[in-house]
Structure formats: structure tokens, C-alpha cells
Amino acid sequence: MNRSKRMEPVVQVADNRQQLAAQRLGQSQQALEERVARLEELSSYRDEYAQRFESQSGVGMTGMSVRDYRLFLHRLNEAIEQQARLVAAARRELEMSRGRWVEARGKTEALNRVVEQFQHEERRAQDRREQAEQDDRNGRRRHDIE
């Protein structure tokens, strides 16, 4: 068995690893997008809630209502901070996933180049063998004619 054929399983393993890394990269991207969307929803809700309160300017609100409003706004802000931390973690995970995918892709490409080089060498060796056989046949014909 020639070298290029022996390398096929190695290339297949590398290709599978690259595909798995690409899937994980896609999952990381999706997770980040979902977390960013949730952060935007929370921020938008907080802004709307604060704007509604400001437009009422506390008219007709009891002290207890104002306290409840502030407590709710505080909890919203905490949720936003937590979601922002989740977004930051998702971004870090995305970058790590991207790095793993780039590394896997590089290994796969390098192995493919090696296999191509082996195939090129095998073709050249085959061409030389065929040329030698052709030269040998031509030499025998000339010898038979003489």
C-alpha cells in the first residue's frame, strides 16, 4: 500500500475533528447570540420601566410604591449585570472555540498537503516506471529487428 493510501485514515480523523470543532464553534456563536438578545431584552425592559415611572413622576404613588419600584429596578439591574457576565463568558467561549477550530483546520490542511505531495511523488514514480518499461520495450524491438 502506498503512503498516500496509508494516510487516509489519519486525514479522516483530522477531518472529523475539524467538523466537530466547527459544530462547537457554531453552537458557541448561537449561545452568544441568545445571551446578547436576552441582555438587550432586559435592558430594553428596564429602560421602558424607568421611562414609565419618570413620566408618572411619582404622581399618586405612595412611599411603598416608590420603594417597590426602586427594589424592582435594582433587581432588574442585577439581572442585567448577571446577563452581561454571561455574555462575556460566551464571548470567551466563542474565541476559544474559534481557536480550536482554526487549529483543527490547520492540521487538516497540513495533512492534505502531505497527502497531495505523496500522491504527486507516487505519480512521478509511476510515470518513471512506465517510461522505463516503454524504453525497455522499444529497446527489445530494436534488438529483435536487428
LINWO-V386753 format. One record per pair of residues at least 4 apart in sequence whose ideal C-beta (glycine too) atoms are under 8 Angstrom apart, sorted by the first residue. I is the first residue (numbers start at 1). GAP is how many residues later the second one is. D is the distance in whole Angstrom. If there is no record, write none. Layout:
# LINWO-V386753
[[I GAP D] [I GAP D]]
This chain:
# LINWO-V386753
[[1 4 5] [1 5 6] [2 4 7] [2 116 7] [2 120 5] [3 4 6] [3 115 4] [3 118 8] [3 119 7] [4 4 7] [4 111 5] [4 114 4] [4 115 5] [4 118 6] [7 4 6] [7 104 7] [7 107 7] [7 108 5] [7 111 7] [8 4 6] [8 107 8] [9 4 6] [10 4 6] [10 101 6] [11 4 6] [11 97 7] [11 100 5] [11 101 6] [11 104 6] [12 4 6] [13 4 6] [14 4 6] [14 90 7] [14 93 5] [14 94 4] [14 97 5] [15 4 6] [15 93 5] [16 4 6] [17 4 6] [17 87 5] [17 90 8] [17 91 8] [18 4 6] [18 83 7] [18 86 4] [18 87 5] [18 89 8] [18 90 5] [19 4 7] [20 4 6] [20 84 8] [21 4 6] [21 76 7] [21 79 5] [21 80 4] [21 82 8] [21 83 4] [21 84 8] [22 4 7] [22 79 6] [23 4 6] [24 4 6] [24 73 5] [24 76 7] [24 77 7] [25 4 6] [25 69 7] [25 72 4] [25 73 6] [25 75 8] [25 76 5] [26 4 6] [27 4 6] [27 70 8] [28 4 6] [28 62 7] [28 65 5] [28 66 4] [28 68 8] [28 69 4] [28 70 8] [29 4 6] [29 65 6] [30 4 6] [31 4 6] [31 59 5] [31 62 7] [31 63 8] [32 4 6] [32 55 7] [32 58 4] [32 59 6] [32 61 8] [32 62 5] [33 4 6] [34 4 6] [35 4 6] [35 48 7] [35 51 5] [35 52 5] [35 55 5] [36 4 6] [36 51 6] [36 54 8] [37 4 6] [38 4 6] [38 45 6] [38 48 8] [39 4 6] [39 41 7] [39 44 4] [39 45 6] [39 47 8] [39 48 5] [40 4 6] [41 4 6] [42 4 6] [42 34 7] [42 37 6] [42 38 5] [42 41 6] [43 4 6] [43 37 6] [44 4 6] [45 4 6] [45 31 7] [46 4 6] [46 27 7] [46 30 5] [46 31 7] [46 34 6] [47 4 6] [48 4 6] [49 4 7] [49 23 7] [49 24 7] [49 27 7] [50 4 6] [50 23 7] [51 4 6] [52 4 7] [53 5 8] [53 16 6] [53 20 8] [56 4 8] [56 5 7] [58 8 6] [61 4 4] [61 5 5] [61 8 8] [62 4 7] [63 4 6] [64 4 6] [65 4 6] [66 4 6] [67 4 6] [68 4 6] [69 4 6] [70 4 6] [71 4 7] [72 4 6] [73 4 6] [74 4 7] [75 4 6] [76 4 6] [77 4 6] [78 4 6] [79 4 6] [80 4 6] [81 4 7] [82 4 7] [83 4 6] [84 4 7] [85 4 6] [86 4 6] [87 4 6] [88 4 7] [89 4 6] [90 4 6] [91 4 7] [92 4 6] [93 4 6] [94 4 6] [95 4 6] [96 4 6] [97 4 6] [98 4 6] [99 4 6] [100 4 6] [101 4 6] [102 4 6] [103 4 7] [104 4 6] [105 4 6] [106 4 6] [107 4 6] [108 4 6] [109 4 6] [110 4 7] [111 4 6] [112 4 6] [113 4 6] [114 4 6] [115 4 6] [116 4 6] [117 4 6] [118 4 6] [119 4 6] [120 4 6] [121 4 6] [122 4 6] [123 4 6] [124 4 6] [125 4 6] [126 4 6] [127 4 6] [128 4 6] [129 4 6] [130 4 6] [131 4 6] [132 4 6] [133 4 6] [134 4 6] [135 4 6] [136 4 6] [137 4 6] [138 4 7] [139 4 6] [140 4 6] [141 4 6] [142 4 7]]
